[in-house]
Amino acid sequence: MIVLFWFLLIFLILGLSLLLYFLFYILLPSIKNPDSNITENPVFSETELNFVVPKPDKVPESAKVAFVMCTPEKEFNLEFLKFNPGQSCLVADTVFHSGNRCSFACIGLGDCVKTCPQEAIFIKNHTAVVSDLCIGCGLCVNTCPKKIIKLIDRNTKTHLVCSNKDPDLAGCSRNKKEENIQTVSKKDFKLWEQCYKIFKRYKR
């Protein structure tokens, strides 16, 4: 056992000695030598040195905001159809058309949530809800397969909360009703929302 210990110790010392010799007598002199034929950076390539991090595309702010014509406060007589969380609204709409008796209702699987660059949309009661972080870019409008998201003027006070065009299709408590539009703050996001607004004001 003692012989093995001394053997490993000597091997380690020799290895460190060779490494130090290489660093101080071969590598460093070749880097510092002005007559050296090495013209490239020994650590980074020319492509890496000249690489510029691309700036993300800035989404312009609009005078409009997104509005979902299906309220999360609705109630149905029948239980909501349970979807696989891995599915998307587009898939569910293609197969099932809707998650309840109303074929115009929000499916609530969050395709619009994934599309929103501001993270201004969240799901409540199987329904997309737009918070006051929305800048009206409109990306969510084309994402919704039910076409129930539209852009409205930011100062709009009242609006229909239902996109149903056939009163006989839905057993919904909010069918074809017009209600006051309330500013919604994103759930569990109040502190970060204030930070975002301060940063947004500073950037201007």
C-alpha positions in Angstrom: 0.0 0.0 0.0 2.8 2.4 0.9 4.6 1.6 -2.4 1.4 2.4 -4.4 1.1 5.7 -2.5 4.6 6.8 -3.3 4.3 5.6 -6.9 1.1 7.8 -7.4 2.7 10.7 -5.6 5.8 10.6 -7.9 3.5 10.2 -11.0 1.5 13.2 -9.9 4.6 15.3 -9.3 6.0 14.4 -12.8 2.7 15.2 -14.4 2.5 18.6 -12.8 6.2 19.3 -13.7 5.6 18.4 -17.4 2.5 20.6 -17.4 4.3 23.6 -15.9 7.2 23.1 -18.3 4.9 23.1 -21.3 3.1 26.3 -20.0 6.1 28.4 -19.2 8.7 27.2 -21.7 6.6 26.3 -24.8 3.1 27.8 -24.8 3.7 31.3 -23.2 6.9 32.1 -25.2 5.2 31.2 -28.4 2.3 33.5 -27.6 4.5 36.4 -26.6 7.1 36.0 -29.3 6.5 38.8 -31.9 8.3 36.7 -34.6 5.9 33.8 -34.1 4.1 32.6 -37.2 0.9 32.4 -35.1 -1.4 35.2 -36.4 -4.7 34.1 -35.0 -5.9 34.4 -31.4 -4.9 31.2 -29.6 -8.2 31.0 -27.7 -10.9 32.5 -30.0 -11.3 32.2 -33.7 -11.8 35.3 -36.0 -15.5 34.4 -36.4 -16.0 34.3 -32.6 -14.1 37.6 -32.1 -16.2 39.4 -34.7 -19.5 37.9 -33.6 -22.2 40.5 -32.8 -25.2 39.4 -30.6 -28.3 40.1 -32.7 -30.8 42.5 -31.1 -34.3 41.0 -30.6 -37.0 42.6 -32.8 -38.8 45.3 -30.9 -42.5 44.9 -31.0 -44.1 48.3 -31.6 -46.7 49.5 -29.1 -50.2 50.2 -30.4 -53.1 52.4 -29.4 -55.1 49.3 -29.3 -55.2 46.3 -27.0 -56.3 42.7 -27.4 -59.7 41.7 -26.2 -61.0 38.1 -25.8 -64.7 37.9 -26.7 -65.3 35.1 -24.1 -65.3 35.9 -20.4 -63.8 33.7 -17.7 -66.8 34.6 -15.5 -69.1 32.4 -17.7 -70.9 29.4 -16.4 -72.2 26.4 -18.4 -74.8 23.8 -17.6 -72.5 21.0 -18.7 -69.0 20.2 -17.5 -66.1 21.5 -19.6 -64.5 18.8 -21.8 -61.0 17.9 -20.3 -58.3 18.3 -22.9 -54.8 16.8 -22.8 -52.6 19.7 -21.6 -50.1 18.9 -24.3 -52.6 19.7 -27.1 -53.1 23.1 -28.6 -56.2 25.1 -29.3 -55.8 24.4 -33.0 -55.7 20.7 -32.5 -58.7 20.7 -30.1 -60.7 22.9 -32.5 -59.9 20.6 -35.4 -61.0 17.5 -33.5 -63.7 18.7 -31.0 -64.6 22.2 -32.3 -65.1 23.3 -28.7 -64.8 22.4 -25.1 -68.4 23.0 -24.2 -71.8 23.6 -25.7 -70.8 26.9 -27.3 -68.7 26.5 -30.5 -67.6 30.1 -30.1 -66.1 29.7 -26.6 -62.4 29.9 -25.8 -60.8 26.5 -25.7 -58.2 27.6 -23.2 -55.1 25.6 -24.0 -53.0 28.7 -24.4 -51.9 29.1 -28.0 -52.2 32.8 -27.6 -50.3 32.7 -24.3 -47.3 31.1 -26.1 -47.5 33.7 -28.9 -47.6 36.8 -26.8 -44.2 38.5 -26.5 -45.3 40.5 -23.5 -46.5 37.5 -21.5 -49.7 39.6 -21.1 -52.2 36.6 -21.5 -53.0 34.0 -18.9 -55.6 31.3 -18.6 -58.5 31.6 -16.1 -61.5 29.2 -16.0 -60.4 27.6 -19.4 -60.5 31.1 -20.9 -57.7 33.5 -22.1 -57.5 36.7 -20.2 -55.6 39.8 -21.4 -53.8 41.8 -18.7 -52.7 45.4 -18.8 -49.3 44.4 -20.0 -50.8 44.1 -23.5 -49.2 46.5 -26.1 -51.6 45.7 -28.9 -49.2 43.9 -31.2 -52.0 41.6 -32.5 -50.0 38.4 -32.7 -52.6 36.6 -30.6 -55.4 37.5 -33.0 -54.2 35.3 -35.8 -53.2 32.5 -33.4 -56.7 31.9 -32.0 -58.5 29.2 -34.1 -61.9 30.4 -32.8 -61.2 34.0 -34.0 -62.5 35.4 -30.7 -59.6 37.7 -30.0 -59.8 41.2 -31.6 -58.0 44.5 -31.2 -60.0 47.3 -29.7 -59.2 50.9 -28.7 -57.3 51.1 -25.5 -60.0 53.5 -24.0 -63.0 51.3 -24.8 -65.2 51.1 -21.7 -67.8 48.5 -22.7 -67.9 45.6 -25.1 -69.7 42.4 -25.9 -68.1 39.6 -23.9 -69.3 36.9 -26.2 -68.6 36.2 -29.9 -71.6 33.8 -30.3 -73.6 34.7 -33.4 -76.3 32.1 -32.8 -78.2 32.4 -29.5 -79.4 28.8 -29.7 -75.9 27.3 -29.6 -74.9 28.2 -26.1 -76.2 27.6 -22.6 -73.8 30.2 -21.3 -74.5 32.7 -18.5 -72.8 35.5 -20.5 -74.3 34.8 -23.9 -74.4 37.9 -26.1 -73.9 40.2 -23.0 -72.2 43.6 -23.1 -70.2 44.4 -19.9 -67.8 47.0 -18.6 -64.1 46.3 -19.5 -62.0 46.1 -16.4 -58.2 46.5 -16.3 -56.8 43.1 -15.3 -53.4 42.8 -13.7 -51.6 39.6 -14.3 -52.0 37.1 -11.5 -49.1 36.9 -9.1 -47.3 39.5 -11.2 -47.9 42.8 -9.4 -44.3 43.5 -8.3 -42.8 42.5 -11.6 -45.5 44.5 -13.4 -44.4 47.7 -11.5 -40.8 47.0 -12.3 -41.7 46.5 -16.0 -43.6 49.8 -16.1 -40.7 51.7 -14.5 -38.2 50.1 -17.0 -40.5 50.8 -19.9 -40.8 54.5 -18.9 -37.0 54.7 -18.5 -36.4 53.3 -22.0 -38.6 56.1 -23.5 
